[in-house]
Amino acid sequence: MTIGRSSITRRGALTAGIAAVGLAACSDETGIIGSGEAEEETPVSAAKVTLTPGDGATDATAATEFAWTVEDGTFTEFTLTDAAGNAVEGEMHPDGATWIPAAPLAWETAYTAAVSAEDADGVPVTVESTFTTIASPADRVTLENYLPGEGSVVGQAAVLAFRFVDYEIPEDLRRAVERRLFVSSEPAQEGSWHWITGRALEYRPKEYWQPNTQVSVRLALGGLPLGDGRYGEYDVETVFDVDAEARMLEADDATKQLRAYQDGTIVQTIPIALGADEIDGHDARSFEGHMIIMSREEESTFVSDLYDYETDVKWAMRLTFSGQYVHGAPWAENALGKENISHGCINVTDEMGEWLYNFVRWGDPVVVLGTGRALPQGDGFTSWDLDWETLVAGSYLEPETDAESSGEDG
């Protein structure tokens, strides 16, 4: 401050000296010294901008979204910078309502958001908001993540599935959660999320994925308020591809045969044994319905408390969480193609089990016909067992904005 006052004083003395020497030459008729030219006023924009979160806010989270309105003008630019002035990347939500950072913001950190606009005469205005995110919350909710891995190649019925660990999202927050689940595909295909429970969600396209589709997923849940003082732990992202070939398995209880399809053509027919009607007083029938290959295990050990057994198997392909598989069963060879003797699995020879193991991918569809035992929703990746209308009814987004809000291109 001392330097500033000294500078102003020196300028004043210098000006006075000039005026004393050349008063007649530099004065106008009023005797006031001046340049003779009127100073131009800086135009004030008629555009009015409001920005959320507001300047000085201290309640922002790591999942903060940014919204603004412009009256009597046109929006031109939005920027977000951290305390060091570094730009924070992000983009508009597909529904156009808010701008979302590409990754969660840091906790207990200052940021500055700025919105620029101009009025009808092109006069610009910029409104800034400097805010601070809250301290890192202790109560975070993690996920059981069943998404395809980064760079993986999957079958045509691949489902996007995850579960909140030990926590059910309150119903009034499920729409806000679903708005943060982004799925895009190339080529674009219609799809929807479906809440099986308040913990469990699945996403699938309306029809099987087209061959060679690339799918990008972001579960933008890091820092998102989830109710009861809890927040999402982290974001999850992945990009994967759908195989060029379309495969499907179809097991028919009426014929005791399994048909393997490739691009719509039967390439193998395999004798099978499905689940028996009853074992030890329990319904052992295989579930009928539309499932997918959930995993491929060259060797596995099956343990059942219900039926009190432990068995080593080869060429196991999981269909349900509860433990129904397609697998090699050399002990069942005399029953294959004739009768059902398993505890619910689809039994084949070890030779055919190896062939199937090498034929299928994660996400290939498996359809079981005619057993009379309905597939429970959520026991595996079961959204293909729902018709499209029922699937969409399990979303908390408005039907007309489902594709936009899930980040799809079409």
C-alpha beads as a LAMMPS data file, in Angstrom:
LAMMPS data file: protein, C-alpha beads

410 atoms
409 bonds

1 atom types
1 bond types

-500.0 500.0 xlo xhi
-500.0 500.0 ylo yhi
-500.0 500.0 zlo zhi

Masses

1 110.0

Atoms # bond

1 1 1 0.000 0.000 0.000
2 1 1 2.911 2.428 0.678
3 1 1 4.232 1.960 -2.843
4 1 1 0.848 2.784 -4.311
5 1 1 0.435 6.047 -2.380
6 1 1 3.933 7.158 -3.269
7 1 1 3.294 6.570 -6.952
8 1 1 0.038 8.531 -6.918
9 1 1 1.795 11.487 -5.170
10 1 1 4.591 11.662 -7.729
11 1 1 2.153 11.690 -10.625
12 1 1 0.265 14.530 -9.011
13 1 1 3.400 16.695 -8.679
14 1 1 4.450 16.077 -12.264
15 1 1 1.039 17.038 -13.600
16 1 1 1.025 20.257 -11.627
17 1 1 4.359 21.282 -13.133
18 1 1 3.116 20.753 -16.680
19 1 1 -0.005 22.759 -15.986
20 1 1 2.003 25.739 -14.696
21 1 1 4.113 25.933 -17.827
22 1 1 1.403 25.522 -20.428
23 1 1 -1.843 26.679 -18.794
24 1 1 -3.056 28.845 -21.675
25 1 1 -2.411 26.190 -24.260
26 1 1 -4.053 23.321 -22.330
27 1 1 -7.140 25.000 -20.838
28 1 1 -10.590 25.178 -22.388
29 1 1 -13.035 28.003 -21.993
30 1 1 -13.950 26.915 -18.484
31 1 1 -10.346 26.983 -17.392
32 1 1 -10.361 23.211 -16.691
33 1 1 -7.375 21.305 -17.915
34 1 1 -8.276 18.356 -20.182
35 1 1 -7.586 16.522 -23.391
36 1 1 -10.586 17.883 -25.145
37 1 1 -11.917 14.324 -25.734
38 1 1 -14.756 12.727 -23.705
39 1 1 -13.907 9.329 -22.130
40 1 1 -16.007 6.423 -23.495
41 1 1 -18.065 4.503 -20.936
42 1 1 -17.693 0.689 -20.908
43 1 1 -21.003 -0.761 -22.132
44 1 1 -22.961 -2.857 -19.631
45 1 1 -24.447 -6.106 -20.950
46 1 1 -28.199 -6.528 -20.659
47 1 1 -27.712 -10.310 -20.240
48 1 1 -28.375 -11.602 -16.727
49 1 1 -26.667 -14.817 -15.584
50 1 1 -27.304 -16.984 -12.536
51 1 1 -25.013 -19.897 -11.619
52 1 1 -25.312 -22.853 -9.260
53 1 1 -23.527 -23.562 -6.951
54 1 1 -23.450 -19.930 -5.921
55 1 1 -20.428 -17.876 -5.015
56 1 1 -19.165 -18.747 -1.542
57 1 1 -21.009 -22.069 -1.325
58 1 1 -19.427 -24.573 1.069
59 1 1 -21.805 -27.533 0.693
60 1 1 -20.731 -28.814 -2.736
61 1 1 -19.827 -32.506 -3.074
62 1 1 -17.379 -34.342 -5.307
63 1 1 -20.329 -35.126 -7.604
64 1 1 -21.439 -31.509 -7.960
65 1 1 -23.292 -30.633 -11.161
66 1 1 -23.385 -27.088 -12.544
67 1 1 -26.496 -25.300 -13.760
68 1 1 -27.058 -21.800 -15.058
69 1 1 -29.690 -19.574 -16.618
70 1 1 -29.239 -16.668 -19.006
71 1 1 -31.941 -14.002 -19.359
72 1 1 -31.981 -11.353 -22.095
73 1 1 -28.949 -12.870 -23.715
74 1 1 -27.217 -15.919 -25.155
75 1 1 -24.917 -18.360 -23.349
76 1 1 -21.397 -18.516 -24.823
77 1 1 -19.072 -20.470 -22.493
78 1 1 -18.711 -22.382 -19.234
79 1 1 -15.388 -23.058 -17.515
80 1 1 -14.379 -24.736 -14.279
81 1 1 -10.921 -24.310 -12.767
82 1 1 -9.241 -25.538 -9.608
83 1 1 -7.453 -23.324 -7.102
84 1 1 -4.267 -23.408 -9.211
85 1 1 -6.151 -22.224 -12.280
86 1 1 -6.073 -25.588 -14.049
87 1 1 -9.073 -26.372 -16.236
88 1 1 -11.390 -29.169 -15.080
89 1 1 -12.699 -31.294 -17.940
90 1 1 -16.351 -32.226 -18.303
91 1 1 -19.398 -31.967 -20.523
92 1 1 -23.115 -31.335 -20.545
93 1 1 -25.339 -34.092 -19.232
94 1 1 -27.141 -35.755 -22.153
95 1 1 -30.437 -34.339 -20.862
96 1 1 -29.008 -30.808 -21.260
97 1 1 -29.872 -29.734 -17.714
98 1 1 -26.420 -29.619 -16.107
99 1 1 -22.671 -29.701 -16.765
100 1 1 -20.840 -32.640 -15.130
101 1 1 -17.088 -32.967 -14.481
102 1 1 -15.371 -35.899 -16.201
103 1 1 -14.201 -37.214 -12.810
104 1 1 -15.215 -36.566 -9.199
105 1 1 -13.999 -33.292 -7.734
106 1 1 -11.519 -33.363 -4.867
107 1 1 -12.892 -33.109 -1.351
108 1 1 -12.365 -29.934 0.723
109 1 1 -11.061 -28.037 -2.280
110 1 1 -11.850 -24.634 -3.815
111 1 1 -13.007 -24.335 -7.422
112 1 1 -14.150 -21.459 -9.594
113 1 1 -16.948 -21.819 -12.133
114 1 1 -17.581 -19.125 -14.726
115 1 1 -20.443 -18.606 -17.169
116 1 1 -20.137 -16.146 -20.046
117 1 1 -22.978 -14.753 -22.119
118 1 1 -23.731 -11.825 -24.394
119 1 1 -26.774 -9.672 -24.998
120 1 1 -28.499 -8.944 -28.303
121 1 1 -25.886 -6.275 -29.132
122 1 1 -23.015 -8.670 -28.512
123 1 1 -22.001 -7.055 -25.227
124 1 1 -20.422 -9.797 -23.061
125 1 1 -20.776 -10.561 -19.376
126 1 1 -19.124 -13.226 -17.189
127 1 1 -20.374 -14.390 -13.802
128 1 1 -18.033 -16.342 -11.512
129 1 1 -18.700 -18.558 -8.517
130 1 1 -15.932 -19.689 -6.202
131 1 1 -17.052 -22.514 -3.949
132 1 1 -15.531 -25.198 -1.727
133 1 1 -16.357 -28.903 -1.589
134 1 1 -17.114 -30.523 1.749
135 1 1 -14.610 -32.576 3.721
136 1 1 -14.280 -36.198 2.670
137 1 1 -17.258 -38.057 4.193
138 1 1 -16.596 -41.135 6.282
139 1 1 -19.661 -43.097 5.205
140 1 1 -19.111 -44.293 1.628
141 1 1 -21.058 -46.898 -0.350
142 1 1 -19.073 -49.282 -2.559
143 1 1 -20.184 -51.454 -5.471
144 1 1 -20.151 -55.060 -6.544
145 1 1 -19.102 -54.436 -10.124
146 1 1 -20.084 -56.945 -12.823
147 1 1 -19.314 -54.754 -15.840
148 1 1 -17.239 -56.213 -18.692
149 1 1 -13.560 -55.428 -18.276
150 1 1 -11.787 -52.671 -20.176
151 1 1 -11.016 -53.806 -23.713
152 1 1 -12.873 -57.102 -23.395
153 1 1 -14.860 -58.732 -26.215
154 1 1 -18.250 -60.045 -25.103
155 1 1 -21.306 -61.848 -26.402
156 1 1 -24.358 -60.257 -27.964
157 1 1 -26.481 -60.455 -24.783
158 1 1 -23.947 -58.766 -22.484
159 1 1 -25.696 -57.105 -19.549
160 1 1 -24.361 -54.184 -17.505
161 1 1 -24.919 -55.037 -13.855
162 1 1 -23.816 -53.798 -10.459
163 1 1 -24.960 -53.883 -6.840
164 1 1 -24.639 -51.394 -3.993
165 1 1 -22.900 -53.190 -1.125
166 1 1 -25.037 -53.540 2.008
167 1 1 -27.166 -50.501 1.205
168 1 1 -30.508 -49.931 -0.492
169 1 1 -30.977 -46.596 -2.255
170 1 1 -34.051 -44.728 -0.960
171 1 1 -36.712 -44.635 -3.644
172 1 1 -36.797 -40.828 -3.825
173 1 1 -33.085 -40.803 -4.795
174 1 1 -33.146 -43.526 -7.444
175 1 1 -33.819 -41.144 -10.317
176 1 1 -30.839 -38.984 -9.262
177 1 1 -28.668 -42.100 -9.158
178 1 1 -29.860 -43.297 -12.551
179 1 1 -29.101 -39.884 -14.107
180 1 1 -25.451 -40.554 -13.244
181 1 1 -25.268 -43.883 -15.097
182 1 1 -23.991 -43.189 -18.613
183 1 1 -24.038 -45.718 -21.433
184 1 1 -23.207 -44.954 -25.057
185 1 1 -22.743 -47.304 -27.969
186 1 1 -21.387 -47.139 -31.496
187 1 1 -23.497 -47.802 -33.463
188 1 1 -26.132 -46.271 -31.195
189 1 1 -28.741 -48.662 -29.807
190 1 1 -31.711 -48.064 -27.537
191 1 1 -31.395 -49.415 -24.001
192 1 1 -32.586 -48.941 -20.434
193 1 1 -31.606 -49.446 -16.812
194 1 1 -33.836 -51.594 -14.626
195 1 1 -33.898 -51.620 -10.809
196 1 1 -34.287 -55.226 -9.671
197 1 1 -34.154 -54.030 -6.050
198 1 1 -32.964 -50.844 -4.356
199 1 1 -29.476 -52.370 -4.446
200 1 1 -29.362 -54.165 -7.793
201 1 1 -29.450 -52.632 -11.279
202 1 1 -29.049 -54.001 -14.792
203 1 1 -28.885 -52.358 -18.198
204 1 1 -29.477 -53.979 -21.551
205 1 1 -30.292 -52.844 -25.078
206 1 1 -33.801 -53.331 -26.448
207 1 1 -32.500 -56.036 -28.780
208 1 1 -29.260 -57.986 -28.606
209 1 1 -26.188 -55.829 -29.228
210 1 1 -25.301 -55.571 -32.890
211 1 1 -22.049 -57.310 -33.888
212 1 1 -18.919 -55.156 -33.571
213 1 1 -20.626 -52.627 -31.304
214 1 1 -18.369 -50.624 -28.986
215 1 1 -19.936 -49.773 -25.622
216 1 1 -18.713 -47.075 -23.206
217 1 1 -19.936 -47.004 -19.610
218 1 1 -19.462 -44.543 -16.748
219 1 1 -21.100 -45.072 -13.376
220 1 1 -20.533 -41.505 -12.130
221 1 1 -21.307 -42.232 -8.485
222 1 1 -18.173 -40.941 -6.741
223 1 1 -19.285 -38.355 -4.184
224 1 1 -22.970 -38.612 -5.078
225 1 1 -25.305 -38.223 -2.062
226 1 1 -27.134 -41.534 -1.587
227 1 1 -29.206 -40.718 1.499
228 1 1 -28.743 -41.283 5.236
229 1 1 -25.502 -39.293 5.142
230 1 1 -23.900 -41.718 2.705
231 1 1 -22.036 -40.954 -0.509
232 1 1 -20.832 -42.944 -3.493
233 1 1 -17.266 -44.202 -3.074
234 1 1 -15.958 -43.854 -6.642
235 1 1 -16.711 -43.721 -10.357
236 1 1 -16.477 -46.847 -12.514
237 1 1 -15.626 -46.657 -16.218
238 1 1 -15.100 -49.242 -18.942
239 1 1 -15.100 -49.585 -22.715
240 1 1 -15.677 -52.976 -24.325
241 1 1 -16.575 -54.502 -27.676
242 1 1 -19.278 -56.911 -28.806
243 1 1 -17.990 -59.837 -30.831
244 1 1 -18.414 -59.974 -34.597
245 1 1 -20.144 -63.364 -34.289
246 1 1 -23.520 -63.914 -32.636
247 1 1 -23.750 -67.121 -30.596
248 1 1 -26.631 -68.606 -28.604
249 1 1 -27.302 -71.811 -26.652
250 1 1 -30.827 -73.249 -26.419
251 1 1 -31.588 -76.147 -24.045
252 1 1 -34.935 -77.869 -24.601
253 1 1 -36.385 -80.072 -21.862
254 1 1 -38.840 -81.651 -24.309
255 1 1 -36.044 -83.105 -26.477
256 1 1 -33.246 -83.233 -23.882
257 1 1 -31.030 -81.556 -26.474
258 1 1 -28.950 -78.388 -26.443
259 1 1 -28.599 -76.519 -29.729
260 1 1 -25.640 -74.188 -30.322
261 1 1 -26.242 -71.375 -32.814
262 1 1 -23.756 -69.184 -34.626
263 1 1 -25.130 -66.250 -36.602
264 1 1 -28.550 -67.916 -36.568
265 1 1 -27.385 -71.336 -37.815
266 1 1 -27.267 -74.509 -35.687
267 1 1 -23.632 -75.634 -35.521
268 1 1 -23.925 -78.321 -32.835
269 1 1 -26.656 -80.417 -31.197
270 1 1 -25.737 -81.938 -27.822
271 1 1 -27.605 -84.469 -25.635
272 1 1 -28.186 -83.103 -22.114
273 1 1 -29.661 -83.866 -18.726
274 1 1 -31.397 -81.033 -16.883
275 1 1 -32.447 -80.759 -13.243
276 1 1 -34.566 -83.530 -11.776
277 1 1 -38.100 -82.814 -10.619
278 1 1 -37.124 -83.534 -7.009
279 1 1 -34.016 -84.530 -5.071
280 1 1 -34.066 -85.063 -1.307
281 1 1 -37.431 -83.340 -1.105
282 1 1 -36.257 -80.231 -2.979
283 1 1 -37.332 -78.904 -6.378
284 1 1 -34.194 -79.488 -8.465
285 1 1 -35.538 -78.439 -11.850
286 1 1 -33.401 -76.164 -14.002
287 1 1 -34.719 -72.628 -14.326
288 1 1 -36.359 -71.878 -17.636
289 1 1 -35.902 -68.496 -19.271
290 1 1 -33.304 -66.213 -20.809
291 1 1 -29.912 -66.173 -19.080
292 1 1 -26.353 -65.363 -20.145
293 1 1 -22.924 -66.916 -19.681
294 1 1 -21.702 -65.249 -16.462
295 1 1 -18.297 -66.952 -16.249
296 1 1 -16.215 -69.727 -17.810
297 1 1 -14.282 -72.004 -15.449
298 1 1 -12.079 -74.747 -16.883
299 1 1 -12.027 -76.453 -13.486
300 1 1 -14.276 -75.833 -10.505
301 1 1 -15.402 -77.449 -7.273
302 1 1 -19.137 -77.415 -6.618
303 1 1 -20.191 -77.409 -2.977
304 1 1 -23.871 -77.638 -1.990
305 1 1 -25.088 -77.303 1.583
306 1 1 -28.642 -77.916 0.403
307 1 1 -27.827 -81.278 -1.161
308 1 1 -24.752 -82.004 0.966
309 1 1 -22.179 -82.720 -1.734
310 1 1 -18.781 -81.559 -2.990
311 1 1 -17.858 -82.382 -6.594
312 1 1 -15.004 -81.451 -8.926
313 1 1 -16.167 -80.546 -12.439
314 1 1 -14.605 -79.375 -15.696
315 1 1 -15.773 -76.933 -18.353
316 1 1 -18.202 -75.041 -16.103
317 1 1 -20.165 -72.096 -17.517
318 1 1 -22.190 -70.245 -14.883
319 1 1 -25.803 -69.192 -15.530
320 1 1 -27.050 -68.081 -12.089
321 1 1 -25.726 -66.780 -8.789
322 1 1 -27.436 -69.703 -7.032
323 1 1 -25.236 -72.174 -8.879
324 1 1 -26.819 -73.463 -12.080
325 1 1 -24.195 -74.132 -14.760
326 1 1 -23.614 -75.843 -18.055
327 1 1 -20.773 -78.285 -17.324
328 1 1 -19.155 -81.600 -18.089
329 1 1 -20.716 -84.479 -16.137
330 1 1 -19.127 -87.854 -17.012
331 1 1 -21.234 -89.553 -14.314
332 1 1 -24.418 -88.552 -16.195
333 1 1 -23.537 -89.965 -19.619
334 1 1 -26.148 -92.766 -19.492
335 1 1 -28.903 -90.204 -18.846
336 1 1 -27.941 -87.620 -21.459
337 1 1 -30.688 -87.087 -24.001
338 1 1 -33.039 -89.339 -21.989
339 1 1 -33.838 -88.112 -18.483
340 1 1 -33.158 -85.305 -16.038
341 1 1 -30.970 -86.239 -13.078
342 1 1 -28.987 -83.116 -12.130
343 1 1 -29.419 -80.750 -9.181
344 1 1 -30.378 -77.980 -11.636
345 1 1 -27.360 -77.748 -13.934
346 1 1 -27.260 -78.605 -17.632
347 1 1 -25.127 -81.748 -17.844
348 1 1 -23.124 -82.633 -20.968
349 1 1 -20.179 -84.952 -21.624
350 1 1 -16.699 -83.645 -20.844
351 1 1 -15.990 -83.688 -24.581
352 1 1 -19.001 -81.474 -25.343
353 1 1 -18.297 -79.384 -22.265
354 1 1 -14.863 -78.540 -23.641
355 1 1 -16.359 -77.758 -27.040
356 1 1 -18.930 -75.405 -25.469
357 1 1 -16.316 -73.808 -23.220
358 1 1 -14.269 -72.870 -26.272
359 1 1 -17.337 -71.862 -28.287
360 1 1 -18.998 -69.340 -25.974
361 1 1 -17.977 -65.956 -24.591
362 1 1 -19.048 -64.075 -21.488
363 1 1 -22.393 -62.484 -22.328
364 1 1 -23.641 -65.082 -24.807
365 1 1 -27.362 -65.836 -24.349
366 1 1 -28.573 -69.164 -22.985
367 1 1 -32.270 -69.992 -23.331
368 1 1 -33.762 -72.896 -21.352
369 1 1 -37.176 -74.148 -22.484
370 1 1 -39.915 -76.222 -20.930
371 1 1 -38.839 -76.994 -17.367
372 1 1 -41.773 -75.181 -15.781
373 1 1 -39.627 -73.484 -13.125
374 1 1 -39.512 -69.700 -13.496
375 1 1 -36.196 -67.879 -13.363
376 1 1 -36.080 -65.553 -10.301
377 1 1 -35.184 -61.969 -11.174
378 1 1 -31.726 -61.111 -9.893
379 1 1 -30.473 -64.700 -9.734
380 1 1 -27.786 -64.028 -12.304
381 1 1 -28.086 -61.428 -15.045
382 1 1 -31.775 -61.838 -15.735
383 1 1 -32.981 -58.697 -17.504
384 1 1 -33.308 -60.555 -20.837
385 1 1 -36.040 -62.610 -19.177
386 1 1 -38.200 -59.445 -19.058
387 1 1 -40.105 -58.035 -22.009
388 1 1 -39.095 -54.524 -23.047
389 1 1 -42.110 -52.765 -21.503
390 1 1 -41.516 -54.420 -18.131
391 1 1 -37.818 -53.619 -18.280
392 1 1 -38.416 -49.919 -18.985
393 1 1 -41.058 -49.769 -16.236
394 1 1 -38.250 -50.584 -13.799
395 1 1 -36.429 -47.352 -14.680
396 1 1 -36.918 -44.117 -12.707
397 1 1 -36.294 -41.916 -15.737
398 1 1 -39.122 -40.579 -17.828
399 1 1 -39.732 -42.824 -20.864
400 1 1 -39.240 -39.996 -23.361
401 1 1 -35.765 -39.222 -21.987
402 1 1 -34.482 -42.719 -21.206
403 1 1 -32.076 -42.830 -24.158
404 1 1 -30.822 -39.282 -23.535
405 1 1 -30.379 -39.658 -19.795
406 1 1 -28.416 -42.872 -20.141
407 1 1 -25.957 -41.148 -22.436
408 1 1 -26.947 -42.869 -25.655
409 1 1 -26.436 -41.322 -29.052
410 1 1 -29.841 -42.275 -30.379

Bonds

1 1 1 2
2 1 2 3
3 1 3 4
4 1 4 5
5 1 5 6
6 1 6 7
7 1 7 8
8 1 8 9
9 1 9 10
10 1 10 11
11 1 11 12
12 1 12 13
13 1 13 14
14 1 14 15
15 1 15 16
16 1 16 17
17 1 17 18
18 1 18 19
19 1 19 20
20 1 20 21
21 1 21 22
22 1 22 23
23 1 23 24
24 1 24 25
25 1 25 26
26 1 26 27
27 1 27 28
28 1 28 29
29 1 29 30
30 1 30 31
31 1 31 32
32 1 32 33
33 1 33 34
34 1 34 35
35 1 35 36
36 1 36 37
37 1 37 38
38 1 38 39
39 1 39 40
40 1 40 41
41 1 41 42
42 1 42 43
43 1 43 44
44 1 44 45
45 1 45 46
46 1 46 47
47 1 47 48
48 1 48 49
49 1 49 50
50 1 50 51
51 1 51 52
52 1 52 53
53 1 53 54
54 1 54 55
55 1 55 56
56 1 56 57
57 1 57 58
58 1 58 59
59 1 59 60
60 1 60 61
61 1 61 62
62 1 62 63
63 1 63 64
64 1 64 65
65 1 65 66
66 1 66 67
67 1 67 68
68 1 68 69
69 1 69 70
70 1 70 71
71 1 71 72
72 1 72 73
73 1 73 74
74 1 74 75
75 1 75 76
76 1 76 77
77 1 77 78
78 1 78 79
79 1 79 80
80 1 80 81
81 1 81 82
82 1 82 83
83 1 83 84
84 1 84 85
85 1 85 86
86 1 86 87
87 1 87 88
88 1 88 89
89 1 89 90
90 1 90 91
91 1 91 92
92 1 92 93
93 1 93 94
94 1 94 95
95 1 95 96
96 1 96 97
97 1 97 98
98 1 98 99
99 1 99 100
100 1 100 101
101 1 101 102
102 1 102 103
103 1 103 104
104 1 104 105
105 1 105 106
106 1 106 107
107 1 107 108
108 1 108 109
109 1 109 110
110 1 110 111
111 1 111 112
112 1 112 113
113 1 113 114
114 1 114 115
115 1 115 116
116 1 116 117
117 1 117 118
118 1 118 119
119 1 119 120
120 1 120 121
121 1 121 122
122 1 122 123
123 1 123 124
124 1 124 125
125 1 125 126
126 1 126 127
127 1 127 128
128 1 128 129
129 1 129 130
130 1 130 131
131 1 131 132
132 1 132 133
133 1 133 134
134 1 134 135
135 1 135 136
136 1 136 137
137 1 137 138
138 1 138 139
139 1 139 140
140 1 140 141
141 1 141 142
142 1 142 143
143 1 143 144
144 1 144 145
145 1 145 146
146 1 146 147
147 1 147 148
148 1 148 149
149 1 149 150
150 1 150 151
151 1 151 152
152 1 152 153
153 1 153 154
154 1 154 155
155 1 155 156
156 1 156 157
157 1 157 158
158 1 158 159
159 1 159 160
160 1 160 161
161 1 161 162
162 1 162 163
163 1 163 164
164 1 164 165
165 1 165 166
166 1 166 167
167 1 167 168
168 1 168 169
169 1 169 170
170 1 170 171
171 1 171 172
172 1 172 173
173 1 173 174
174 1 174 175
175 1 175 176
176 1 176 177
177 1 177 178
178 1 178 179
179 1 179 180
180 1 180 181
181 1 181 182
182 1 182 183
183 1 183 184
184 1 184 185
185 1 185 186
186 1 186 187
187 1 187 188
188 1 188 189
189 1 189 190
190 1 190 191
191 1 191 192
192 1 192 193
193 1 193 194
194 1 194 195
195 1 195 196
196 1 196 197
197 1 197 198
198 1 198 199
199 1 199 200
200 1 200 201
201 1 201 202
202 1 202 203
203 1 203 204
204 1 204 205
205 1 205 206
206 1 206 207
207 1 207 208
208 1 208 209
209 1 209 210
210 1 210 211
211 1 211 212
212 1 212 213
213 1 213 214
214 1 214 215
215 1 215 216
216 1 216 217
217 1 217 218
218 1 218 219
219 1 219 220
220 1 220 221
221 1 221 222
222 1 222 223
223 1 223 224
224 1 224 225
225 1 225 226
226 1 226 227
227 1 227 228
228 1 228 229
229 1 229 230
230 1 230 231
231 1 231 232
232 1 232 233
233 1 233 234
234 1 234 235
235 1 235 236
236 1 236 237
237 1 237 238
238 1 238 239
239 1 239 240
240 1 240 241
241 1 241 242
242 1 242 243
243 1 243 244
244 1 244 245
245 1 245 246
246 1 246 247
247 1 247 248
248 1 248 249
249 1 249 250
250 1 250 251
251 1 251 252
252 1 252 253
253 1 253 254
254 1 254 255
255 1 255 256
256 1 256 257
257 1 257 258
258 1 258 259
259 1 259 260
260 1 260 261
261 1 261 262
262 1 262 263
263 1 263 264
264 1 264 265
265 1 265 266
266 1 266 267
267 1 267 268
268 1 268 269
269 1 269 270
270 1 270 271
271 1 271 272
272 1 272 273
273 1 273 274
274 1 274 275
275 1 275 276
276 1 276 277
277 1 277 278
278 1 278 279
279 1 279 280
280 1 280 281
281 1 281 282
282 1 282 283
283 1 283 284
284 1 284 285
285 1 285 286
286 1 286 287
287 1 287 288
288 1 288 289
289 1 289 290
290 1 290 291
291 1 291 292
292 1 292 293
293 1 293 294
294 1 294 295
295 1 295 296
296 1 296 297
297 1 297 298
298 1 298 299
299 1 299 300
300 1 300 301
301 1 301 302
302 1 302 303
303 1 303 304
304 1 304 305
305 1 305 306
306 1 306 307
307 1 307 308
308 1 308 309
309 1 309 310
310 1 310 311
311 1 311 312
312 1 312 313
313 1 313 314
314 1 314 315
315 1 315 316
316 1 316 317
317 1 317 318
318 1 318 319
319 1 319 320
320 1 320 321
321 1 321 322
322 1 322 323
323 1 323 324
324 1 324 325
325 1 325 326
326 1 326 327
327 1 327 328
328 1 328 329
329 1 329 330
330 1 330 331
331 1 331 332
332 1 332 333
333 1 333 334
334 1 334 335
335 1 335 336
336 1 336 337
337 1 337 338
338 1 338 339
339 1 339 340
340 1 340 341
341 1 341 342
342 1 342 343
343 1 343 344
344 1 344 345
345 1 345 346
346 1 346 347
347 1 347 348
348 1 348 349
349 1 349 350
350 1 350 351
351 1 351 352
352 1 352 353
353 1 353 354
354 1 354 355
355 1 355 356
356 1 356 357
357 1 357 358
358 1 358 359
359 1 359 360
360 1 360 361
361 1 361 362
362 1 362 363
363 1 363 364
364 1 364 365
365 1 365 366
366 1 366 367
367 1 367 368
368 1 368 369
369 1 369 370
370 1 370 371
371 1 371 372
372 1 372 373
373 1 373 374
374 1 374 375
375 1 375 376
376 1 376 377
377 1 377 378
378 1 378 379
379 1 379 380
380 1 380 381
381 1 381 382
382 1 382 383
383 1 383 384
384 1 384 385
385 1 385 386
386 1 386 387
387 1 387 388
388 1 388 389
389 1 389 390
390 1 390 391
391 1 391 392
392 1 392 393
393 1 393 394
394 1 394 395
395 1 395 396
396 1 396 397
397 1 397 398
398 1 398 399
399 1 399 400
400 1 400 401
401 1 401 402
402 1 402 403
403 1 403 404
404 1 404 405
405 1 405 406
406 1 406 407
407 1 407 408
408 1 408 409
409 1 409 410
